[in-house]
Amino acid sequence: MEGIYLELYKLAKPYLDTRNNDIHTRLAFSCAKELLRYYPDANESVVLTAVLLHDVGWKMIPEDQHLKAFGPKMKDENLRRLHEVEGVRIASEIMNELGYELSKCKEVLLIIDGHDSREKALSLNDKLLKDADKLWRFTQTSVEIYHQRFVMGLQEYLDWLGNQITDWFFTPEADKIARETLAETRKNLIYPV
């Protein structure tokens, strides 16, 4: 991460110290960069900015409420929605501080506002953010964190993730990467060398 993205990350970082969002954001950023290689028509700046800022709103949700708002045992869609609304507010402040152009700000904020709750993607840029946001879940790092946080057995959680692939991803590249990453994660955690 360098240049404007490093500046964005530094300003976002105080909002990412909850729910392992600091780790999530860095891994999702890498996933987005990988996906962007396949989509030269996407606006890289919009996608990468949205990735860095999409979850800053979780900071406004009490930590003891987080597990109600995401994951396999989600019970409160209003809390999930609240993190998007708060994320728009915080992301707007961060982009304004860095002097982002208005048209880019508008698109990034539109993507953030609904990145989890909106089932359909608004654009290619939105698809890539949504796919990068979910791709990190298949990494060994994420699985190690979240199967315990969700109080699910490792095998049960890996199976649950595998069952989500068909419904979660918008691009065939993300689907393929998710399957490959899950297979590698499963191998490393279930059958370590």
C-alpha positions as CSV (number, residue, x, y, z in Angstrom):
1,M,0.0,0.0,0.0
2,E,1.4,3.4,-1.0
3,G,0.6,6.9,-1.9
4,I,-3.0,8.0,-1.5
5,Y,-4.0,4.6,-0.3
6,L,-1.6,4.6,2.5
7,E,-2.9,8.0,3.5
8,L,-6.5,6.7,3.4
9,Y,-5.5,3.7,5.4
10,K,-3.8,5.9,8.1
11,L,-6.9,8.0,8.4
12,A,-9.2,5.0,8.5
13,K,-7.1,3.0,10.9
14,P,-8.6,4.4,14.1
15,Y,-12.0,3.1,12.9
16,L,-10.6,-0.3,12.0
17,D,-9.5,-1.4,15.4
18,T,-12.6,-3.4,16.0
19,R,-13.9,-6.8,14.6
20,N,-10.4,-7.5,13.2
21,N,-11.2,-4.9,10.5
22,D,-7.5,-3.8,10.3
23,I,-6.6,-7.3,9.1
24,H,-9.7,-7.6,7.0
25,T,-9.1,-4.3,5.2
26,R,-5.5,-5.1,4.3
27,L,-6.4,-8.6,3.0
28,A,-9.5,-7.3,1.1
29,F,-7.3,-4.6,-0.4
30,S,-5.0,-7.3,-1.8
31,C,-8.0,-9.3,-3.1
32,A,-9.3,-6.2,-4.8
33,K,-5.9,-5.5,-6.5
34,E,-5.9,-9.1,-7.7
35,L,-9.4,-8.8,-9.1
36,L,-8.7,-5.5,-10.8
37,R,-6.1,-7.2,-13.0
38,Y,-9.0,-8.9,-14.8
39,Y,-11.1,-5.8,-15.2
40,P,-9.2,-2.9,-16.8
41,D,-12.6,-1.1,-17.3
42,A,-13.1,-0.8,-13.6
43,N,-12.1,2.4,-11.8
44,E,-9.2,1.2,-9.7
45,S,-9.2,4.4,-7.6
46,V,-12.9,4.0,-6.7
47,V,-12.6,0.3,-5.9
48,L,-9.5,0.6,-3.8
49,T,-10.8,3.6,-1.9
50,A,-14.1,1.9,-1.2
51,V,-12.2,-1.2,0.0
52,L,-10.2,0.9,2.5
53,L,-13.2,2.7,3.8
54,H,-16.1,0.3,3.5
55,D,-16.1,-1.0,7.1
56,V,-15.1,2.1,9.1
57,G,-18.7,2.3,10.4
58,W,-18.3,-0.8,12.5
59,K,-16.5,1.4,15.0
60,M,-19.9,3.0,15.9
61,I,-21.5,-0.4,16.8
62,P,-20.8,-1.6,20.3
63,E,-18.5,-4.7,20.1
64,D,-20.9,-6.8,22.1
65,Q,-23.4,-6.3,19.3
66,H,-21.2,-7.3,16.4
67,L,-22.0,-11.0,16.2
68,K,-25.7,-10.1,15.9
69,A,-25.0,-8.1,12.8
70,F,-22.9,-10.4,10.5
71,G,-21.9,-14.0,9.9
72,P,-23.7,-17.3,9.9
73,K,-25.7,-16.4,13.1
74,M,-26.8,-12.9,12.1
75,K,-29.9,-11.8,13.8
76,D,-30.0,-8.0,13.5
77,E,-30.0,-6.6,9.9
78,N,-30.6,-3.1,11.3
79,L,-27.2,-3.2,13.0
80,R,-25.6,-4.4,9.8
81,R,-27.3,-1.5,8.0
82,L,-26.2,1.0,10.7
83,H,-22.5,0.2,10.0
84,E,-23.1,1.1,6.4
85,V,-24.8,4.4,7.2
86,E,-22.1,5.3,9.7
87,G,-19.5,4.2,7.3
88,V,-20.8,6.7,4.7
89,R,-20.5,9.5,7.2
90,I,-17.0,8.6,8.3
91,A,-15.7,7.8,4.8
92,S,-17.1,11.2,3.6
93,E,-15.1,13.0,6.3
94,I,-11.9,11.1,5.5
95,M,-12.2,11.7,1.7
96,N,-13.0,15.4,2.3
97,E,-9.9,15.7,4.5
98,L,-7.8,14.3,1.6
99,G,-9.5,16.6,-1.0
100,Y,-11.1,13.8,-3.0
101,E,-12.9,15.0,-6.1
102,L,-16.7,15.1,-5.7
103,S,-17.6,12.6,-8.4
104,K,-15.3,10.0,-6.9
105,C,-16.6,10.6,-3.4
106,K,-20.2,10.2,-4.6
107,E,-19.5,6.8,-6.2
108,V,-17.4,5.5,-3.3
109,L,-20.1,6.5,-0.8
110,L,-22.8,5.0,-2.9
111,I,-20.9,1.7,-2.9
112,I,-20.3,1.8,0.8
113,D,-24.0,2.5,1.5
114,G,-25.3,-0.9,0.9
115,H,-22.1,-2.9,0.4
116,D,-23.5,-5.7,2.7
117,S,-27.2,-5.1,2.7
118,R,-27.7,-4.6,-1.0
119,E,-27.9,-7.9,-2.9
120,K,-27.5,-6.5,-6.4
121,A,-24.4,-4.7,-7.5
122,L,-24.8,-1.2,-8.8
123,S,-21.7,-1.3,-11.1
124,L,-18.6,-3.1,-12.0
125,N,-16.8,-1.2,-9.3
126,D,-19.4,-2.2,-6.7
127,K,-19.1,-5.9,-7.8
128,L,-15.4,-5.8,-7.3
129,L,-15.7,-4.3,-3.8
130,K,-18.3,-6.8,-2.8
131,D,-16.2,-9.7,-4.1
132,A,-13.0,-8.5,-2.4
133,D,-14.9,-7.9,0.8
134,K,-16.0,-11.5,0.8
135,L,-12.9,-13.1,-0.6
136,W,-10.9,-12.5,2.5
137,R,-13.2,-14.8,4.4
138,F,-11.7,-17.8,2.7
139,T,-8.1,-17.0,3.8
140,Q,-6.5,-19.0,6.6
141,T,-6.2,-15.9,8.7
142,S,-10.0,-15.2,8.5
143,V,-11.0,-18.8,9.1
144,E,-8.8,-19.0,12.1
145,I,-10.3,-15.9,13.6
146,Y,-14.0,-16.4,12.7
147,H,-14.7,-20.1,13.2
148,Q,-13.8,-19.4,16.9
149,R,-15.6,-16.1,17.1
150,F,-18.8,-17.7,15.6
151,V,-18.3,-20.6,18.0
152,M,-18.4,-23.1,15.2
153,G,-16.2,-26.1,14.7
154,L,-13.5,-25.7,12.1
155,Q,-15.0,-28.3,9.7
156,E,-18.5,-26.9,10.2
157,Y,-17.3,-23.3,9.4
158,L,-15.3,-24.4,6.3
159,D,-18.3,-26.3,5.0
160,W,-20.5,-23.2,5.6
161,L,-18.1,-21.0,3.7
162,G,-18.0,-23.5,0.8
163,N,-21.8,-23.4,0.6
164,Q,-21.8,-19.6,0.3
165,I,-19.6,-19.4,-2.8
166,T,-22.2,-19.8,-5.5
167,D,-24.5,-17.1,-3.9
168,W,-21.8,-14.6,-2.8
169,F,-19.7,-13.7,-5.8
170,F,-20.4,-11.5,-8.8
171,T,-17.4,-12.3,-10.9
172,P,-16.2,-15.7,-12.1
173,E,-12.6,-14.8,-11.1
174,A,-13.7,-14.2,-7.5
175,D,-15.6,-17.5,-7.5
176,K,-12.5,-19.3,-8.7
177,I,-10.2,-17.6,-6.2
178,A,-12.6,-18.4,-3.4
179,R,-12.7,-22.1,-4.3
180,E,-8.9,-22.2,-4.6
181,T,-8.3,-20.3,-1.4
182,L,-10.8,-22.4,0.5
183,A,-9.1,-25.6,-0.7
184,E,-5.7,-24.3,0.4
185,T,-7.0,-23.1,3.8
186,R,-8.7,-26.4,4.3
187,K,-5.5,-28.3,3.5
188,N,-3.4,-26.1,5.8
189,L,-5.8,-26.3,8.8
190,I,-7.3,-29.8,8.5
191,Y,-4.3,-31.6,7.0
192,P,-1.2,-29.6,8.0
193,V,2.1,-30.9,6.8
